[in-house]
């Protein structure tokens, strides 16, 4: 068994009094998820989250809070991995949505839309946790 460590974030902004969440899609829109990526050697997970959010969505953010970790198994090239992802609450500070080559698209959604769009249950759970912090 191999281990993988990633970090990412729930990117939010408040627009006309409504909270909007930035999601990414992969596999031509078949999978909707939160921006995240592998933590590189000697990299702090916060740095990873900031870097991956910028790479995958094109926007600038500031980390507001920690949201916790999610763990799951996956298989890649016949190898079984146990992956842990550390998520941060990240407030949008500027920039245009401009996804990189890894991502099919990146779009803003209302909370309700985001909860429906997200493919994975663990992403939905972390979004609910983020909403408690945003709504305080």
C-alpha positions, 0 to 999 in steps of 0.5 A: 500500500502506498500513501498520498498526501494532498491539500486543497481548499473550499474557495468562497466569495460573497456576491450580492449577499450570497455565498458562492463556491468555486468547484473544478470539473475533471474528465470533461465535466463527469467529476466535480470536485474541490481544487487540491493536489499533492503536497510536495517534499518540504512543502507546508499543506497551506502552501500546497493549497494556495498553489493548487488553487491558483494552478487549477482555478487561476484565482488568488485566495487567502487561507482563513481557517483549517477545515480538517482532513478526509481520507480514502482509498484509490487505485492508480496504475494497479497500485492501491493508495491510501490518500489523505487530503487536508482542506482549508477555507480559502477566501477569494481575493482576486483574479479571473477563473482560468483553469490549467490543463489538469482541469476541464473547467472551474465555475462558481456555484451557490451552496445548494448548487455546489452540494448537488454538483460535487461528485464525492460524499467526502467533498460534500461533508467538508463543504458543510463544515465550511458553511458552518464557519462562513455563516459563523 
